[in-house]
């Protein structure tokens, strides 16, 4: 006789193993930002190996291929995966090389802004008094200046270039880190190990570097991660307005501006750079939120 009880048991065991596997995958996805990390790694790899990955020269014009459709559309020539722009340049190649421009601008601008903001925040929070008042008023003045107006004035005076764009973004990006670092420094300077360092005769620069800076470094990393998305978005806006990266250098905001007159006939010229900006900003914001939750002991217990 055939034992009919083995089949239901086997099915039940397979369901249990499937649920366990799905539970493990769900746990990993909840605990680690898998998809944001994948997007950021793809962006970094594209930026580093752009000349090797891109299928075409991003600045090579071919008027015969102008506004060529993506490869899956009926009117496509099959030469361009994501289509071509109004000058016949490969959209995919320009997106890949635009990742290099965006990351370079973000790295330089954020490094300069964080260095200035962290230094001023440490000094204002630790020294206090008149020094703190002066730095805080500088922060208020920086926050009162419209960013776009500042960018346009600097571009008019200095000229449109990649260096000018980095300077503008660095000048506008130090206020937020300075306020956060100042607030944490005001708390850390009252702790016992800082007071012991003061009693032992340690100099102010040594106390700031050896004792207070390690206490705010987690905040600095989180702010840097969150600022990447903001800087890339600001760079895209300035490039779109003609005050950012000068053509023909591939930049995502510039690509959107070049395709805005062709949205009805060649939507892919602006659509795919916009998707690249959206995914990049979203990925860095998710990573910044995850790092903040990971390193904040109050949120870690929830």
C-alpha positions in Angstrom: 0.0 0.0 0.0 1.1 3.6 -0.7 1.6 5.8 2.4 -0.4 8.9 1.7 0.8 10.7 4.8 4.3 11.4 3.4 3.2 13.9 0.8 1.4 16.4 3.1 4.4 16.2 5.5 6.8 16.9 2.7 4.7 19.8 1.5 4.5 21.2 5.1 8.2 21.0 5.5 8.8 22.7 2.2 6.5 25.5 3.2 8.2 25.9 6.6 11.6 26.1 4.9 10.3 28.7 2.4 8.9 30.8 5.2 12.2 30.6 7.0 14.1 31.7 3.9 11.7 34.5 3.2 12.0 35.6 6.9 15.8 35.7 6.7 15.7 37.7 3.5 13.2 40.1 5.0 15.4 40.4 8.1 18.5 41.3 6.0 16.5 43.8 4.0 15.2 45.5 7.2 18.6 45.5 8.9 20.8 46.5 6.0 20.0 49.0 3.2 20.7 46.5 0.5 19.1 48.3 -2.4 20.6 51.8 -1.6 24.0 50.2 -1.2 23.6 48.5 -4.6 22.7 51.8 -6.2 25.6 53.6 -4.6 28.1 50.9 -5.6 26.8 51.0 -9.1 27.2 54.8 -9.2 30.8 54.6 -7.8 31.8 51.8 -10.3 30.3 53.8 -13.1 32.2 56.9 -12.1 35.5 55.1 -11.7 35.4 52.9 -14.8 33.3 55.3 -17.0 35.7 55.1 -20.1 35.6 51.3 -20.0 31.9 50.9 -19.3 30.4 53.5 -21.6 29.6 52.0 -25.1 30.2 55.3 -26.9 32.1 58.6 -26.6 29.8 60.8 -24.5 30.8 64.0 -26.5 30.8 62.5 -30.0 28.1 64.2 -32.2 26.3 62.3 -34.9 23.5 64.3 -36.5 22.5 61.3 -38.5 21.5 59.6 -35.1 19.9 62.7 -33.5 17.0 61.7 -31.2 17.4 58.1 -32.0 14.9 56.0 -30.0 15.9 53.5 -27.3 16.7 50.0 -28.4 13.3 48.5 -27.5 11.3 51.0 -29.5 10.2 50.3 -33.1 12.0 53.2 -34.7 15.4 52.5 -33.0 18.5 51.9 -35.1 19.7 49.5 -32.4 23.0 51.4 -31.8 21.9 53.2 -28.5 20.5 51.3 -25.6 18.7 54.4 -24.1 18.5 56.4 -27.3 20.4 59.5 -28.4 20.0 63.2 -27.7 19.3 66.0 -30.2 23.0 66.0 -31.2 23.2 62.3 -31.7 25.2 61.6 -28.5 24.5 58.3 -26.6 22.3 59.0 -23.6 23.6 56.0 -21.6 27.2 57.0 -22.1 26.5 60.5 -21.0 24.7 59.3 -17.9 27.6 57.1 -17.0 30.1 59.9 -17.4 27.7 62.3 -15.6 28.0 60.0 -12.6 31.7 60.8 -12.5 31.0 64.6 -12.6 28.3 64.4 -9.9 30.4 62.4 -7.5 33.5 64.6 -8.0 31.5 67.7 -7.4 29.8 66.2 -4.4 33.1 64.9 -2.9 34.9 68.2 -3.2 32.0 70.4 -2.2 31.1 68.3 0.8 34.7 67.9 2.0 35.3 71.6 1.9 31.9 72.4 3.5 32.3 69.8 6.3 35.8 71.0 7.0 34.7 74.6 7.4 31.5 73.8 9.2 33.1 71.2 11.6 36.0 73.6 12.5 33.7 76.6 13.2 31.2 74.4 15.1 33.9 73.0 17.4 35.3 76.4 18.1 31.9 78.0 18.7 30.7 75.3 21.0 33.8 74.9 23.0 35.1 78.5 23.3 31.6 80.2 23.6 31.2 83.9 24.4 32.0 86.5 21.8 33.5 83.9 19.5 30.3 81.8 19.5 28.2 84.9 18.9 30.3 86.0 15.9 30.2 82.5 14.3 26.4 82.2 14.9 25.8 85.5 13.2 27.9 84.3 10.3 25.7 81.3 10.1 22.6 83.5 10.1 24.0 85.6 7.3 24.8 82.5 5.3 21.3 81.1 5.8 19.8 84.5 4.8 21.5 84.6 1.4 19.4 82.9 -1.4 21.4 80.0 -2.8 20.4 80.5 -6.4 21.2 84.2 -6.2 24.6 83.5 -4.8 25.3 80.9 -7.5 24.3 83.3 -10.3 26.4 86.1 -8.9 29.5 84.0 -8.5 29.1 82.5 -12.0 28.7 86.0 -13.5 31.8 87.3 -11.7 34.1 84.3 -12.0 32.7 82.6 -15.0 30.9 79.2 -15.6 33.2 76.3 -14.8 33.4 73.1 -12.8 35.6 74.8 -10.2 33.2 77.7 -9.8 30.4 75.2 -9.2 32.4 73.5 -6.5 33.1 76.8 -4.8 29.5 77.8 -4.8 28.3 74.5 -3.3 31.1 74.5 -0.7 30.2 78.1 0.4 26.5 77.2 0.8 27.0 73.8 2.5 28.9 74.6 5.7 26.1 76.1 7.8 24.1 72.9 8.6 27.2 70.9 9.8 28.4 73.9 11.9 25.1 74.1 13.8 24.9 70.4 14.5 28.6 70.1 15.6 28.2 73.2 17.8 25.2 71.7 19.5 27.0 68.5 20.3 30.1 70.3 21.4 28.1 72.3 23.9 27.1 68.9 25.5 30.5 67.2 25.3 32.5 70.0 26.8 30.7 69.5 30.1 31.6 65.8 30.4 34.1 64.6 32.9 36.9 63.4 30.5 36.9 66.9 28.9 37.1 68.6 32.3 40.0 66.3 33.3 41.8 67.2 30.1 41.4 70.9 30.9 42.7 70.4 34.5 45.7 68.5 33.2 46.7 71.5 31.1 45.8 70.2 27.6 45.7 72.9 25.0 42.4 73.9 23.3 43.4 72.4 19.9 44.4 69.1 21.5 41.1 68.9 23.5 39.1 69.7 20.3 41.0 67.1 18.2 41.5 64.3 20.7 38.5 64.5 23.0 35.6 66.3 21.3 36.0 65.5 17.6 35.7 61.7 18.1 32.4 62.4 19.9 30.9 64.2 16.9 32.4 62.1 14.1 29.3 59.9 13.8 27.2 63.0 13.2 29.7 64.2 10.6 29.5 61.0 8.7 25.7 61.0 8.7 25.6 64.6 7.6 28.0 63.9 4.8 25.9 61.0 3.6 22.7 63.1 3.6 24.5 66.0 2.0 25.6 64.0 -1.0 22.0 63.8 -2.3 21.4 67.5 -1.6 24.6 68.5 -3.4 23.9 66.3 -6.4 20.4 67.8 -6.6 21.8 71.3 -6.3 24.4 70.7 -9.0 21.7 69.4 -11.3 19.5 72.4 -10.7 22.4 74.8 -11.4 23.4 72.9 -14.5 19.7 72.9 -15.7 19.7 76.7 -15.2 23.0 77.2 -17.1 25.0 78.1 -14.0 26.6 74.7 -13.4 28.7 72.4 -15.5 29.4 74.0 -18.9 28.6 72.0 -22.0 29.6 69.7 -23.6 30.7 68.1 -20.4 28.1 65.4 -19.5 26.1 66.3 -16.4 22.7 65.0 -15.4 21.1 68.5 -14.9 22.5 69.7 -18.2 21.1 66.7 -20.0 17.6 67.4 -18.7 17.9 71.0 -19.9 19.1 69.9 -23.3 16.0 67.6 -23.7 13.3 69.8 -22.3 12.4 71.1 -25.8 11.9 67.5 -27.0 9.7 66.0 -24.3 7.0 65.3 -26.8 9.2 63.6 -29.4 12.3 62.4 -27.5 11.3 62.0 -23.9 14.2 59.7 -23.1 16.7 62.5 -23.4 15.4 64.1 -20.1 13.7 61.1 -18.5 16.7 58.8 -17.9 19.0 61.5 -16.4 16.1 62.4 -14.2 15.7 58.8 -13.1 19.5 58.7 -12.3 19.2 61.8 -10.1 16.1 60.4 -8.3 17.7 57.0 -7.5 21.0 58.6 -6.4 19.4 61.1 -4.1 17.0 58.5 -2.7 19.8 56.0 -2.1 22.1 58.4 -0.2 19.1 59.7 1.9 18.2 56.1 2.8 21.8 55.4 3.8 22.0 58.5 5.8 18.8 57.7 7.7 20.1 54.1 8.3 23.4 55.4 9.7 21.6 57.8 12.0 19.4 55.0 13.3 22.3 52.6 13.6 24.6 55.0 15.6 22.0 56.7 17.7 21.7 54.6 20.9 18.2 56.0 21.6 16.9 54.8 18.2 18.8 51.6 18.3 16.7 50.4 21.3 13.4 50.8 19.4 
